[in-house]
Amino acid sequence: MRWIESPVDTESERRLERELGVSPLVAHLLVQRAITEPAAAHAFLNPSLSQLHPPELMAGMREAVDRLRRAIDQREKILIYGDYDVDGTMAVVVLLTALRMLGAEVEAHIPHRLTEGYGMRAPVVEEAAARGFRVVISVDTGIREHAVLARARELGVDCIVTDHHLPGEDLPPACAILNPRRADCRYPEKGLAGVGVAFKLAQGLLGERLTGRLLESFLKLVAIGTIADVGPLLGENRVIARFGLAALRQPAQSGLASLIELAGLAGREITAGDVAFRIAPRLNAAGRMEDARDVINLFTLQDAARTREIAERLDGLNRERQRVEDEILRAIVADLERMSDLAGLYTLVLHGEGWHRGVIGIVAQRVVERYHRPALVVGMDNGMGVGSGRSIRGFHLLDALTRVGDLFERFGGHAAAAGFTIAREKIPPLVRRFEEHARKVLQPSDLEPVLRVEAAVDLTEIDWPLYQGIMQLAPFGMGNPTPVLSVRAVPLAAPPRVLKEKHLKLRVGNSARPLDALGWGFAARARELQAGQRVDVAFALEQNNYQDLASLQMVIKDLAIN
């Protein structure tokens, strides 16, 4: 990678040191995040529940709350129309819980990824109307479902849309639309995930009842969904994540407790990274491989034995998901490595017969990480393909798909990720036109992976106070990345080790005070290294817990032989 060293704003950093009493490194990291004013820095370092915005600031909130309260008073049946990813299922659980607390007659419909696909379907609304449902609440979907919502209106069903995806030019016909990205919405936090919008509706419904332990219980769910959906951990999302993660240390609900135990996190302080890489994949496995209804049952059933059984099934499904994902990725890599013109391509459009559509989004992300190009991965079945795309910085994926939108049966998404369905015969023009658009908006330098290094440190400076200073900025994620530090010309204290044929483990520094450095997926670099060599290492610093002992270790982002 090409390392980019962060600039220094000495004046702003010294002001933060002086007025907040923080260390020079913390002041530097705050300024790197464009937090230069002491008041803003204090609020960032000290999130509080008072920073949650009043729900009534969101456009459509009064209409939504009034309609649901009327439905509860009149015993009208309410259907929550969800989505199968973690953001969607957590949003369903949030609203099911809130509405049941208020005595509502409420059920949920979770689409099946393989048979229904993403988004709302008219037959589901028609069946709901026939069964006597008078209100439908969409979560994490609905903002572009004009035809389905129009059909619901014809059937006398009132629809409340809660969504966070980018609206089209016109809003769909609904009795209330909650989406902070509406052009006419003055809600301050535009980066809420779908579960965050659902939570604001729950907050509006429950009012002053939503405090203390009950609020913590909701924030656990909202934090899981927000982190899983890669929502920016800034502003209100930062408050949600900070308090939600803290509440996960003591999971009262049996299903969540079982899931945390199976993820190897019981009794530990759970980080955003733990949610993203251990908890969320197990929850996502249900919707990817089978039926996301299991996730709803995991969080809402009271039978501990039943929820334990569900958690174990999710754990097994996640292992199967990993196997299928690796199989598809190996086939893709083998094909790409045989291509003579790979280096000259700006985009990658990959398709295969029978590729499991439940994992193609993860595969697309891994392709982007490996080749640093916008990638579309399409699973074909009987002449139709279901595709998922991931992007790189500077390339708005939804805009790109909109430019070729005539090729799709359906499509949607946002700047970084999108999904679509497409007929087999449309794949060749998609390959050509997607590449043509990318060449208009990207430069060759955009395809070169870069690593932003925020601070250079000496190996002797790496200690617990330095780590604790960094952790003042947690939780880390989108919008607030884990700080990447660098050390230069440090000696390898021992020969490199390869773990599980994939990962690299180094001991850096002198023999008196060596430090472990772990490189996930860096096994191929082992052949270049030997004890005594000096290397430059870009790394994140983390706490490693092993047999009740805590130590610091470097997580390698890149390394170069000095």
Residue, then its C-alpha position, 0 to 999 in steps of 0.5 A: m500500500r501507499w502510506i499517507e502520513s497525516p498532516v499536523d495542526t500544532e496549534s489546534e492540538r495544543r489547544l485541545e491538550r491545554e483545555l481538555g487535559v488530554s495527551p498529545l496523541v489523543a489531541h492529534l487523533l481528534v484533530q485528524r478527525a476534524i474535531t478541533e474545537p474543545a467543546a466538540a472534542h469534549a462531547f465526542l470523548n464524553p457521549s451522553l444519553s442527552q445527546l440523543h435527539p428528540p424523535e419529534l424532530m423527524a419529519g412524519m413522526r407525529e403522523a406515524v405515532d398518532r396512527l399507531r396509537r389509534a391502531i392500538d386503541q382500536r385493536e387494529k392489527i399491525l404488520i411489521y414488514g422487515d428485511y433479512d439482514v441484521d439491520g432489518t431484523m434488529a429493527v423488527v425486534v425493536l418495533l415488535t418489543a415496543l408495540r407489544m409493550l403498548g398492547a398492540e396486536v402486531e406480527a412481523h413478516i421477514p422476506h426470504r432472501l432466496t424466494e422473495g429477495y430484497g424489498m416489499r412485494a405486493p402479494v405480501v401486502e394483499e395477503a395482509a389485507a385479506r387477514g385483516f391487517r390495517v397498518v403496515i410498518s416497513v423497516d429498512t425498506g420501503i422508500r422506493e416502493h411506490a407500486v407496493l405502497a399504492r396497492a396497499r392504499e387501494l386495499g385500505v391499508d395504511c403504511i408507515v415507512t421507516d427507512h434510511h436508504l436514499p429516496g428517489e425524486d418523489l416519495p411513495p404514497a404512505c400515511a407517514i414516511l420516517n427517513p432522515r434523508r428526506a429532503d424536507c426532514r430537519y432531523p440532525e442525524k442523517g446517518l442513522a441505520g434502519v434500526g436507528v430510524a425504527f428506534k426513533l419511532a419506538q422512542g416517539l411511541l414510548g415517550e418517558r417510559l423509555t429510560g434506564r434499563l429499558l433504554e439500555s435494552f433497546l440500545k443493545l439492539v440498535a447498536i448491533g444493527t447500526i454496527a452491522d450495517v456499517g453506519p457511521l459511528l459519529g454523532e447520535n450513532r456514536v452515542i447509540a454504539r457507546f451505550g449499546l456496547a456497554a449494555l452488551r456486557q450483561p445480556a439479560q435476554s437468554g438468546l442474546a446471552s447464548l449468542i455472545e457465549l458461542a461467539g467467545l465473548a462471554g464475560r468480556e468487554i464487547t467492542a464494535g469489532d466484536v459485533a462486526f466480526r463475531i456477532a453480526p455474521r452469526l445473525n446474518a447467517a440466518g437470512r443468508m443461508e436459511d430464514a431470518r425468522d430465527v433471529i426474531n425468535l432468538f430475541t423475542l422468545q422467553d424459553a431459554a432452551r429454545t433460544r439456545e438451540i436457535a443460537e447454536r443453529l445460527d453458529g452452525l449456519n455461519r460456519e456453512r456460510q464461511r465454507v460457501e463464501d470461500e468456495i466462490l471466492r477461490a473460483i473467482v480468484a482463480d479466474l481473475e488470475r488467469m486474465s491478462d488484462l486484469a490490471g487495466l480494468y477499472t471494474l470487475v463484474l463476476h457471475g457464476e451459475g449456482w453461486h449462493r445469493g446469500v453470500i455474494g455480498i460478502v464475496a463482493q466485499r472480499v473481491v474489492e478488498r483484494y483488487h481495490r476495484p468496484a465489484l459486482v458479483v452475480g449468482m445465476d439461476n435459470g437465466m436470471g441473476v441476483g447481484s450484489g455490489r461493493s465499491i471503493r472511495g470516490f465511486h458512488l455505486l448507486d449512482a453508477l447502477t442508476r446510469v445503467g438502470d435499464l438493464f436491471e429488473r430491480f436495483g437499489g442501495h447506496a454509495a458503498a453497496a447495492g443489490f440488483t436482479i438481472a437477466r443473463e443476456k443483460i450481463p455483457p452490456l452491464v460489463r461494458r457500460f459499468e466499465e465505461h462509467a467507471r473510466k469517466v469518474l475514476q482516475p488510475s490513482d483511485l485504484e491504488p490502495v492507500l493506507r492513512v497513517e495517523a501517527a508515528v510512534d517509537l516502539t518504547e512508547i507503546d504501553w498501556p497508557l498509550y492504549q488507554g488514550i487511544m480507547q478514549l476515541a472508541p467505539f471505532g468503525m465507519g467515520n471513526p476508524t481505528p487509528v493506524l500508527s507506524v513504527r520504523a526500522v524495528p528489528l524482528a526478534a524471532p523468525p516469522r510464524v504462519l498460523k492456520e496457513k493464512h496469518l502471520k505472527l511476528r515478534v518485533g523489538n529487542s529481546a528485552r521488550p518484544l511485542d507481538a504483531l499479528g497480520w490477518g491474511f499476511a501469511a504470504r509475506a513470511r517468505e520475505l522475512q527473517a529474524g534480525q531484519r528491520v521492518d516498517v510496520a503500520f498497525a492498529l494497537e489492540q488488547n489481547n486476552y489469553q487465559d485471563l492475561a491481557s497484553l498489547q499486540m500490534v495488528i498489522k495493516d501493512l509492512a515493508i522491509n526497511 
